[in-house]
Amino acid sequence: MLIRLCQASVERVSLWRREGKRTEDMGWIRGLNGVESVELIKTTFNGSQNGDWLGQELAPLADILADAGLQGVAADLRAHLRRVR
């Protein structure tokens, strides 16, 4: 279930980017720019007892973020998934 939640979060960010959503709210900006999604993914990954498998399942989510124009958060996520394993 957590993998699906992470995927839904990233897909929502991608949708918001395609729609051109913007905000001046400093709390909400972390959601729009993918930071909150990456934190969710990192927390899910860090809590796993099977990091190799989960890392493989979560890695494609970084591609979705990168395709949405969020290369920085995507690179951060990729590095985290490699570093922690």
Secondary structure, 3 states (H helix, E strand, C coil): CHHHHHHHHHHHHHHHHHHCCCCCCHHHHHHHCCHHHHHHHHHHHHCCCCHHHHHHHHHHHHHHHHHCCCHHHHHHHHHHHHHHC
